[in-house]
């Protein structure tokens, strides 16, 4: 599936942002566990910068509802569908001239094995790794990765509040596992500049204060690992 059309760079919000002559990263990937706010931030960044949006569209996965009901039964099918879906979206960027368009995505394909480690048994994971290595060849590296963190209880609150039926079976223990593997992955991640955001009290859906502070911070990032806590910028 091709990326969604770009948001207009003439949106009134853009002029209010603290750009100060700085150029936003060309390719931005937003990551984090379920319910942390990836898609909301992806849309707001794309709208503000005039970038295209690339979403993983999890609920296109026909196995997902069954997975949350009985993970072991369809874990491998669920995981492979996501892998092929994400790879196809990245391939569409190459076909449409990766370097001619700027985009924000709510996933990076390198996170796919994190879920596989949790959900697959040893034999399934071995098979998955072979498929993964063949699938991610020539995947693009973002110019900035934003990793949103939140405690399991906050994630559960947000999942319940947004009320998506397939997610209502998600257990706290599963979110704890996700947080653990995400934290381990990003502890050693150095393929691109990384911004780690404390999203426990980050309000991106209502008002502009937290969003503007985050944008002001990320526009100065050129390399390395950085941390943003909205309580320090209020």
N, C-alpha and C positions, 0 to 999 in steps of 0.2 A: 504494500500500500504506500502511495506517495505521501510525503509530508503534507500537513495541512497548509493552506495558503498563509502567507505572512500577514501579521497584524500591521496595521498602518502605523508608520513612524510619526504621523501627525496627531496621534492621540494626545489629548490635553495633558495626560499624566506625564508624558515625556518631558515637556517643558518645565515641569515642577521638580524633576529629578536633579540631584546634585551632580551633574555630569562634569561641570567645570572644565570643559574642553577635552575630557578624557574619552577614549574610545573603548566601548565594551568588548569583551572577548568575542571572537568570531564564532566559536563553537563552545557551548556550555552544556554540561551534563549535570542534572540534579539527581541525587541518589538518597536512599534511606529506606527504612522499613515501612511496612504497610501502615497507612494512617498518619504519616508524619507531615504531609503537606507538599509532596513532590510536585504533583500536577498543578496545584494552585500557584506555587512559585514559578514553575515552568511557564505557565500562561502569562503571569505578570511580567516576568523578565522579557519574554518574547514581545509582548505588547509594548513595553516601555522602550525596547531597543530596536523595534521594527524587524526582529528576527522571525524566521519560520519556527513552527512548533513540530516536534516529533514525539508522539506519545506511544507507549507500549500497548495501550488498549487491552488491559488484562482480561476484560470480560468478553472479548472475542474468543477466548480460549474455551472450547466446548467442554473441557474436562474439569474446569475450575470449581464449579459448584459441587461436583462429585468428590473432588479432592478435599474440600473443606469438610465434607460429611464423612469421608472414609479415605484418609490420605494414602494408606498403603495400597489400596486397590488400584488407583490410577496415578500414582506419583510419577512414574517414568513417562507416561503419555503426556501428563500435564507439563512436565519439565521440558520435554523435547518440543512440544508445541511452542512454548515460550522462546526456546532457543532459536527455532527456525523463524518465528515471527520477528524477533529482534534483529536477527541477521538479515532478513529480507528488507527491513526498514533501512538498515545501514547500507545495504547494497543499492537501494533506490537513490541514496545520496550520491553514491559514486556515479550512477548512471545519469543523474541530473547535474553533474559537475559539482562535486563536493566543495570546491574552493570558490565557486561563484556565489553561493548563498550562505548566509549566516543562520544558525539554528540554535534552539534550546530544546533539549530532550529531557524526559523524566525517567531516563534509565541510561545505564552504560552496560554493554554486553558482558563486560568483565565481572559483573555481579552475578551472572547466571549460575556459575558453579557454587556460589554461597548457598543458594536455595537447594541445589542438588545435594550438597553435603549433608544438609539437614534431612531431606525428604527421601533419599534413595538408599537402598541397602547396598552392600559391598559390590555385588555382581552388577546391579543396575548402574551404580556410580562408575564402575570400570567401563561399561559400555558407553555411558554418557560422555566420559572424558575423551574417548576415541572420536565420537561424533563432534564434540565441542572443538577439538583441535583442528578438525577439518573444516569447520564452519566459520571460525573467526579470522581466517586468513585475510590480511589487508583491512581489518577493521580500523576506522579512523580513531585517532586519539584526540580528546577534547582539548581546548585551550584553557579551560577551567572546569574543575569538578567541584560541585557543592554537595557536601554530605550533611544531611539534616539528621540530628540525633534527638530522641525523646525517650522518656522512661516508659516502660510497658503499660503502666496504669494510665498515662496520658494518651498513648496510642489507642488503648481500649476505649477511652472516653470518646475520642474522635471517630473511631470506627462505629461505635454505637450511635453517635450523633448524626452521622451522615446516612445511616440506615440502609446500606446496600445489603440486600438479602443474602448473597453468597458469603459475605464477610462475617455474618453474625455468629458463625460457628468457630471463629478464630479464638484460640485459647491463649491465656497469658503466657503459659510455658513456651508456646511457639514463638511469641513475640520476644521473649527473653533469649531464645536461641538465635533469632534473627539479629538482635542487637549485639550479641556476642560475636557472631561471625562477621558482621559489618565492621565492628570495632577492630577486630583482628586484621581484616583486610586493609582498612584505611590506616592502620598503624604503620604498615610497611609500604603503602602506596606512594610511588614517586614518579609515575609516568607522565603526570601533568600537574600544574599548580592545583593545590587542594585547599578549599575553605570548609572547615568543620564548624557547623552552626548548632548552637544549643536551641532547639526548637520547642522546648517544653512550654515556654510562655510566648513563643513567637506568634504574632497575630498577622497573618498575611491576607486573610479573607475580609477583614473589616478595618478600614482606615489605611493610612499611608505611612504612619510614623516608622514602624518597624521595617517596612519594605524600603523606604528611602534611606534609612540608616544602613541597611544591608547593602544596597546598591552603592552607596558612597564608599563603603568599606571595600567591596569586591573590585571596584574600578581601579584601585591602587595596587592590586595583586599582580605581580609579574612572574613570580616563581615561588617554589617552596610550599610549606604548610602553614596555614593561618587559622585563627579561631575567632568566631564571632559570637558574643553573648548579648542579646538585645537589652538585658537589664543594665549593661554598662553604657548603653548609648541612648537611654531614654532622656 
